[in-house]
Amino acid sequence: MDALPIYTKNQLALRNGQDKPQIWVAYLGNIYDVSQSKLWRYGKHYEHWAGQDLTDELKDAPHGFAVFDKFEIVGRLGFGLLVVGGAGLCGF
């Protein structure tokens, strides 16, 4: 299995269905592509906006985490870039 790419919160924020065509959300460090869901049309699902980490918001939802099972994981959420020994950049 290929390693999943790591995206920053800023990169995730662009995948909101408006700035870029992808509609992505994050949950527990995984980034899910919800672009094909009619419930996420235009990057909005009830009071939630795409391009965000929804981990803290799921507790208020009428459904559990299993809702993410039907969506593809397209990456992992990192927190930025770290310079390692001056040799390059490494996502974390």
Secondary structure, 3 states (H helix, E strand, C coil): CCCCCEECHHHHHHCECCCCCCEEEEECCEEEECCCCHHHHHHEECCEECCCECCCCHHHCCCCHHHHHHCEEEEEECCCEEECCCCCEEEC
